[in-house]
Amino acid sequence: MISSKLPKLWYGGDYNPEQWDASVMEEDLRLFRLADIDVATVNVFSWAGIQPSEDTYDFSELDRIIHRLQKDNVAICLATATGAHPAWMAKRYPEVTRVDYEGRKRKFGGRHNSCPNSPVYRSYSAAIAGKLAERYYDLPGLVIWHISNEYGGYCYCDNCAEAFRVWLQKRYQSLEALNKAWYTRFWGHTFYEWDEIVPPNALSEEWGGNRTCFQSISLDYRRFQSDSLLDCYKLEYEAIRRYDKDTPITTNLMGTYPELDYFKWAKEMDVVSWDNYPSIDTPPSYTSMTHSLMRGLKSGQPFMLMEQTPSQQNWQPYNSLKRPGVMRLWSWQAVAHGADTVMFFQLRRSIGACEKYHGAVIEHVGHEHTRVFRECAELGHELKMLGDTVLDSRSAARAAILFDWENRWAVELSSGPSVALKYVDEVHRYYRALYEQNISCDLIGVEEDLENYELVIAPVMYMIKPGFAEKIEAFVERGGTFITTYFSGIVNENDIVTTGGYPGKLRKLLGIWAEEIDALLPGQTNELVPVQPPGLSGEQGTRADGGLAQGLNGNYTCSILCDLIHTEGAEVVAEYGSDFYKGMPALTVNRFGKGKAWYVATSPDEAFMGTFLGHVCKEAGIGALLPPTAGVEVKERQKGDKTFLFILNHNAEESVVNLGGESLKDLLSGNTFSGECRIPAKGVYILERK
């Protein structure tokens, strides 16, 4: 569990009593008791208040807040306050503010405005983290440390330029090696001195965010900035650990946020925490995928839902209210995927500045007689009733999808073949096809051990890092099933093409080579036509595809990209139906050792994806948790000899699920269900089975 000091699913969120008169806190605590709120995140943005000048620290207000929370047995998630530096720091040391993508020097203001390579910022942020740890490390109710807040954003200042050159020297050792790795003879970009290298932004190599003249330097700058911000986190982590050896330490991540390599970050975090803010029209499968990704950052370890809104956000174009029941539903969805906390931003609404219209447990009216508070209190009662029943339980899956931030950066920095290709969207398409069939799936990094999986899917695995091809070959050879797609195996870790035919180092495993890649215009499609070889009726099992071609019903559409491939031992399962490459392979499977490797040469429609992945999972012995019902999500957590089946109805109407012959008790209502079971609109069941 995250902390033995609070052995239940935590319930609470960000709390900023320093923003109000001290008397307000008494009323807040009364409302916390009504809602069974038992943990508060404090001190997130209090740096200016705690350190009013360089050499002065004032902890009196924080002492008061913590003491009062402790008196009411509210546990403390203590932040280091370094998410926004004080105004005096920017005034006295202008170097601490960032230079933006356009090359403009920032003034004081906003947040995420601290240069991660500023020695001044690093020194002061580590110092305040150490001061806090020295003062509060033995606090009885301290359950976790929260470093900074939602790290993100890049800087392009002179400090970063100098630090980037040092980072490059460590990575490449010599300019000769760098020039070769970056392919700098193109456009006469050869470097002869380290200080000739400048950050890639709108003043040098890039334009429009992800458009670049030189992918290699842009890719390395993203690695460098992610590492720079991580170094800031690690400095604060080390400062805390000098005094507090045991309390877990985290920082809040942001799901599929593009700028940081969260798999690398997770190695430095005691527990993963993240902030979940879907829109009203975000598909539940996408939120489900993101929870799975956060769980996968630390090999399936339970994570923290650090932030969500009780109702509406303030920063989206259209900030819709969460409809009745949705907050509860989405909270339990997080728990179903492995969250051991349900926490909000914020517990009381701010009354000024840019987040005053962001939802809160306690609205501006200030009392409990609101729909939002009633729903929060009802959820708090359920979490209290459940106690430690599902705490520290784990999700088990035999299918996994590989997700890699560096590959994502490379795909989206690529100068072609199509602006329509979005890495996260393609990952979601494969995840959704499994989600809709109630097939459990993990999202894991490329370094993860594959021993526990029967099926591994790597959508758009454009970048092949050293050792990856050999790892996948070993997985398939011992009996695993591997699926990858178009635009895979193209480049190495420096975004340099692997010559000799696509998909490069995956060519032997897949038994194909791709000669060309066609980009389809928006709205343009091709067809996937199943191939039915003659003379195999009744002998489907002898084919490498296990009879999938016979199971595909009619033709399917495909879009975005079409690889024009030739087989080198692989069997053709489907081919293109139109254009000059009509009849060329579009879906192949290759026997390799005891396993199989599939290549999907295009981006198929949902109907194909469902049939294809359903067949592959069945052949791999991977079954559904329950027969699927449209709009109803089913997830599973295991603890000892018990399994907890979460059934979540995302529909706006009552739905029916089939439990089969089992008789299972719902931990929330106490009712027992079997056979065909009705679940209310936006309803949640947690069914226990032994």
N, C-alpha and C positions, 0 to 999 in steps of 0.2 A: 504494500500500500504506500501511498505518497508520504504519509506521516502517521505514526501510531498515536500522536496527540489528538487526532480527530478521526477515529476509526469508523467513518461512515462516508457516504457520498456528500462531499462538501456543497454548501449552498450559500451563496452570497454574491460579492462583487466589489467593484471599485467604489470607494467611499471617500468623499472629499470635504469633511466637516470644517476644514480651514477656510472654506469659501463662505461660511455663514456664521452668524452669531452663535456663540457657544450654547445658548439655551436651546437651539434647534436640535441639538444632539440628543437631548433627553426624549423628545418626541420621536426621533428616529429610532432610538433603542426600543421604545414601546412598540413601534411598528415592526421592528426586526423580530421581536418576540412573537408577535401575531403571525408572522410569515415563516417562523422557524429558520430564520437566517442565522447561520452560525460561523461565518468567516467574512472578513472584510479586508480588501486590498487598500492599503493606505500609503500616502507619501509618494504617489506616482509622479506628480509634477510640483514638488514642494522645495526644490533646490534653492530658489530665490528666497524663500522664507527661512530656511534652515541656515543658509550661508549668505547673510546680507552683505558681506565684504570678504576680501581675500582671506583674512586671518580670523574672522569672527564666525562662530557657529552658535546657533540658538536652537536648542532642542525642546524648549519649554512647551510649545504648543503641541508638538508631536508626543511628548511625554503625557500631556493631558489627554490627548485623543486615545492613545494606546491604553493608558490606565483605565479610562472610562469603558472602553470596549472590553478589556480584561475583566472588569468588575461584573460585567453582564455575560461573561463566558463566551464572548465572541472571539474566535481565533483570528490571528493576525497573519496576513500575507503582506510582508513588508517590502515595499519597493525602495530602490536606491535613489529615486528622484532625478536621475540623470537624463531623462528623455528630452529636457529642454534646459539649456544653460542660462544662468542669470544675466541680466542686462549689463551689470558692471563688468562681467568677463568680456563681453563683446566690445564694450567701450575701451577697456584698458588693453585688451589683447585682440585686435581685429582679426588675427590669423585664425581664431577659433570658428569664424563663420565660413560657410562654404562658398565656393565658386560654382555656379550652375552650369548646365549643359551648354548654354549659349555663351559661356565665358564671362558672365556678369558676377561681380563680387557682391555677396549678400550682406545686408545690414542685419541688425538684431531683429528678430521677429519670427513668428511661427514656431514650429518644432522641426525635428530632423534637420537642424540647421547648424550642427556641430561637425567640423571637419574631423573625420576619424583618424587622420594622421597628424593632427595638431598636437605637439607635445604638451602644450598648455591644457588643452581639453583632457587629454589622457591623464595628466597629472592630477588635475582637480577632480575628475570623475572617480578615479581610483581612491583619492583621499577621502571623499565624502562617503564612499561605500565602506571604507575601512572605519571611519568614525562611527557610522551607523552600526556596524557589526560589533565594534568595541563596546558600544553602549547597550545594545539590545540582544547580544548573542545568547544570553541565558534567560531570556524572557519565557515564562512558562507557556504562554499561549502562542508563541511564534511557530507557525507550521511550515512556512516556506519563504524564501527570499525571491524577490521579483526584480531582476536587473533591468534598468532603463524601461523602455516601452516601445514595442513595435519598430524595431530597428529597420531602417530602410533609407533609400536615397543615396545617390553617388555625389562625390565632390571632384572637382577638376582644378584645384588650386595648386600653387607651387609646392606646398608640402606634399600633396598627393603625387605630383609629378616626380619629385625626388624619391619618395618612398616607392613609387612604381618601378623606378630604375633599380633600386636595391632589390625589390622583389624579383625582378627579371634576372638580375645577376645570380641570385640564389637558384632560380629555376633552370637557367640555361648555362651558367658558368662562364660563357664567353660570348662576345658579339658574333663570332663566326657561327656558333651553334644557333644563336637567335636568328640570324639572317637566313640560315638554312631552314629552320623550323617555320619561320614566317613567310618564306618564299619572297623575300624582299627584292629580288631582281625584277619582279614585275613592277612596272611603272617607275623604275629607278629609285626604289625605296631603301637601298642598302644603307645601313648605319655603320659609321666608322668610330663614333664616340658615343658613350652611353647617354650623355646629356643632349644628344640630337633627338632622342625619343621623347615625345610629348603625349599627354593623354589624348585619346581619340574622342573628340566631341564635335560640336558644330563648327569649331574653328579649325579643325584639322581633318580627320578622316570620316566623320559621320555626319549624317543629316536625318532629320525625321525620326530620331529615336533608335530604330533598329536598322537603318540603312547605313552601309559602311563601304569604303573603298578597299579596306583590308580586314577581312574577317579575323585573321589571327591576332592582330593587336587588340581588336575590339573584344574578342573572346577572352584574352588574357586580362584586359582591364576589368571585365566583370568578375573574373576569378579574384583579381587583386582587391577590388572594392569589397566583395563579400568577405574576403579574408581580413581586410582592414577593420571592418565593423566588428567582425568576430574577435579580433585582437582586443578591441575596446571592451567587449563583453568579458573576455578572459581576464583582463586586468582587474575589473571589478570583482569577478568571481574569486580571483586569488586574494584580493584585499579582504573579502568576507571570510575566506577560509583561514586566514591568519588568526581569527578569533573564534569562529564557529566551525567546528570540524564535522558536524553531523547534519544540521538542518538542510534539506534539499534546496537547490538553487535552480531557477528557471528564468526564461524571458519569453514574452508572448509573441509567437509566430503568427503568420497571416495566410495559412492555407497554401494556395498555389501562387503566392506572391512571386513575381518573376525575378527580383534582383539579387536574392541571396540563395546560396546552395544550402538548403535546410538539412540535407543529409550530413553535410560536414558540420553544420552547427549543432545538430543533435548529439554528436559525439561529446560535446562540451557541456551538455545540459543534463542535470540529474533526472529531470522529468520534462517531457515535451508539454508545452501549453500553447494554446492558439485561440484566435478571435474569429468567431463565426458570424458573418454578416451577409447571408443570402438576401437577394431581392424577393419580392412577392412572386416573381415569375421564374426564379431560379429552379431548374428541375430538381426534385428531391434526389435523383440519382447523382447529380453533380455534388450536392452537399454530402451525400453518402460517400462518394469517391474521395472528397477532401478529408473527411474524418478518417477514412482508411489510409490515406497518405500520411496524416499526422500520426496515426498508430504505427505505421510502417517505418517511421523515422528511427525508432529505437526497437526494432525487431519485435513488435507486437506488445510492448510494454504499455499499460494503461496511461492515458494522457489526461491533461487538464483542459476543460473548456473554460478558458480564462475570461472571455468576454462574449456576450451576445446581447442583443437589446430585448428588453421585456416587450417592446411593441415596435416603435418605428425608429429608423435611423434619421440622420440629419444631412448626410453628405451625398446621398444618391440623387440623381435627377428627379425622381419621383419617390417620395418617402412614404410609402403606403403603411397603414397600420397592419400589424399582425392580426388576422381574423381570430375570433374566439376559438380557443383550443389549439391554435398553431404554436404559440410559445411553448406550451406543455409538450406538444407532439415533437417539436424540433429539439427540445431539451432531452427528451427520452431517446430521440434518434442519436444524439451524441453519446449518451450512456450505452446504447445498444452497440455502438462501434468501439467502445473501449474507454470512454471518458469516466473518470472517477470524481469529477466535480461538475457542478452546474453553476456558473457565475455570470454576472451581468456587468456591463457598463450601461448604466450606473445605478447606484442604490437610491440616490436622491438627485433630481434634475438640477443642473446648474441654472442660474438665473441670468447669466450674461455670457457674452462672447459666442463662439461659433457652435458650441454644443448644447446650447440652452433648449433646443428643440429635439435633442436626441432623447429617446425614451428612457424611463427610469421606473424602478419599483415604486418609489414615492414621487408622485407627480407634483406639478407646481401648486396644486390645490392643497397639498400637504397633509391629507388624511387617508384613511383606509377605504373610503367609500367610493372606489373606482373599479371599473372592470379589470384593469391591469393589475391592481393590487390584489384583488380577489383571486385572480388566476395564479399570481405568484405565490400567494399564501397556500392555495390548494396544492400546488406543486411542492412547496416546502413541507407540507404535512405528509405527502407521499414519500418524499425522500427520507424524512425522519422515521416514518413507519418502516421503511425498507431496511434501515440501519446498515449493517455491514454485509447483508445477504449477497449482493453481487459485487461488493468491493473487491478489487484486485483480481477479478475473473478475467479470463483471456479469450480472445477470439481465435478460432482455429479455421484455417482455410487451406485447401490443397491446390488452389489456383492463385497465381500471382501475376500482376502487371508491373513491368519495370518502368520506373520514372527516374529521369536523370536531368538535373538542372543544367549541367554543362551541355548536354545534348540539346536541350531546349534552346539555350542561348545560340548554339551553332545553327540549329534549324532556322531560327527566326532572324539571324544575321545573314543567312544565305542570300546571295544575289540571284534569286531564282530558285526553282523554276516557276513558283506561283505564290502570289501574296495571299492566296486563299488558304494556304497550308498553315494551320495553327496546331502546334504540338499538343497543348493541353486538350484541345477539342478532340483530336484524334485518340488520345488516351481515353477520354471520357466516352467516346463511341464504343470502345471495346468494353469498358467497365459497365456501361449502361446495358449492353446486351446480356451480360451476366447478371446484373442487378435485377433485370426484369424477369429472369428465370429463377430468382431466389438461390443463385449459386454464389457461395461465399468467395470473396476475392480479396487478397492483400495487395497493397501498393508498396513496392520495395525498391531499394536502390540497387545499383549494378554491383555493389560489393557484397550484397547479402548472400548468405549461404542458401543454396537452392535445395538442400537435402529433404526438406519437408514438403516439397511441392511435386505434383504430378504434371502440372501444366504451367508454363511460363510464357507470357505474351510480351513482346517488345515492339509496340507501335512506333513507326518512324524512327528506328534506331540508326539515325544518320551517322552518328559518331561512334566509332568502335575504339574503345580505349585498350591499352595494352593488357593482354591476358583475358579479355572478355570473350573473344571468339573461342578460345580453348576451353574456357569455363562452360560455355553453352554446349560445345561439342561433347564434353564429358557428361553433362546433364542428359543430353539426348541419348548418348551412347549407352547409358545405364538404364534407359527405358523411359525417360521423360518425353513430353510433347512440347515442342517449341513453335510459337507462331511469331513471325515478323512480317513487315509490310513493305510496300513501295518506299522509295527514298531511304533505304537502310543500307548500312555497310559502305557508305560512300567515302567518308573521310576518317583521318586519324584524330588524335586528341588535340592537334594543332590546326584542325580544319584544312588539312592538306589531303587531296584526293589520293586514294589507294588505287594505283594503276593496275591494269591487267584485267579489267572488267568488273562492273558492279555485280553483286554486292560485296566486293572486296574479300575480306577475310571470312565472310560468311558463305562464300560461294561453294566451297566443298560441302558444307553442312546442308545447304539448301538444294544443291544439285541443279542450279540454274545460273545463267548470267543474263544481265540486263543490258541491252544494246543502246536503247534510247529511253527518254522520259518525256511523255507528252503532257503538256499542261492544258486542261480544259477551261474554257471561258465560263464565267458565271452563268448558270442556267443550262450549260451544255452537259450532256451525259453520254456515256457509252452503255453497253449491255454486258452482263455476265451471263454466259450461256453454259449450262452444265454439259459436260462431255460424257456420252454414253458409249463406251467402247463395245463393239459387237462381241458376242460369244461369251459374255461373262454373266449371263443371267443365272441366278442361283449360286454364283461363286463370288459374290461381292467381297467376302472376307479375304479373298486372296489378293485383292487390290490394296495398295498402300492407303487409299482414302477410306477404307473400311466401309465402302458403300455410300459415302456422302453424295456422290453424283446422283444416285437413285433417289436420295431423299430431298434433293433440291427441286422445288416445284416451279417450273417455268423459268423465265428469264428475269434478271434483276438489273437495276440501274447502278451505275457507278459514276464518280465525278472526281474533281480536283486534279489528280494525276493518274496517268496510266503508264506503267513500266512496260516496255516492249522486250519480252524475255524469251530466251531459248532454254530448253531443258538440257541438262547434263546428268541424266539419271533420274530426275524427278518425274513423277507422273502428273499429267495434266488433268485437273478435275473440272475446271471451267475455262472458257476462252472468251475473248472479246467478240461482240456481236456486230460491230460496225466500224466504219472508217477503214483506212488503208491497212490497218493491222487486224482487221477481222480474221478470226481463226487463230490468232496467236494466244499463247497461254495467259490467263489472268489469275488463276489459282492453281498452285501446285503443292504436292506433298512428296517428301523424300524420306525413304527409310534410311536410318543412320544408326548402326548398332542395333540395340533393342528398342529404340524409340523412333519418333517421326519429327520432321521439321517442315512446317507449312510456310508458304510464301503467298501473301495476298498482294497482288501487284497493283492494286488500285484502291479507291475508297468506296466500298460498297454501300448500298442502302441498308436501312434497319432490318428489313425482312430477311435479307441475306445474312446479315450479322447474327441474328437470332438463331436461324437454322444452322448456320455454320458452327457457331460456338456451342450450341446445344449438342450437336453431334460430337464435336471434339471432346467435350466434357464427359459425355456418356461413354465414349470409347475409352477415356482415361479413368473411368470409374468414379467420376465426380458427380454427385447427385445434388438435387435441389433440397433445401431445408424443408420446404413445403411446396405443394403444387401452386404455381403462381396465380395470383389474382391481380388484375390491372390496378395500379395505384396503391397497392398494399406492399409495404416493405417488410421483409423478414430477415432478422439478423440473430446471431447466436453468440453467447458468451459461456465459457466453461470455467468451473471452479471445483476442484476435487472430483467427486463422483457426480456432481450436479451440472446440468446444462440449463441455461436460461434462454428461452426462445422469445425474442422481442417481435411483436407484431404491431406494425405502425400503419394506420390507415390514412394516407395522404388525400384521400378522396373527400369531396364535399357531401357525400352521401354514405349511408350504411353499406358495408361490403360483407362478402361471405368468403371465409377461408376454410379449407378442408384439412382438418387435423388427423384424418384417418381414424384408426381404431384406438388411438391413445386417449386417455382421460387425464387432462392436465389442469393444474390449479393456477389461476391468475393471482400473482402476488399483490396486485394493487386492489382488486375488488374482493378477493377471497372466493370468487365463483370458480366452478370447475366446468371445463368445456371438453367436448369430444366431437368427432365427426365434423359435420358442417357447422361452423361457428360464425355467428354474426358479430361484427365489430362496428361500433358507431362511427359516424363521420368524424375525422380527426382523432379517432380513438387509439388507445394504446393498451396492449396486453403484455404482461411479462409472465410467461408460462414456464413453470419449473418442471423439469423432467430429470429422473435419476437414471 
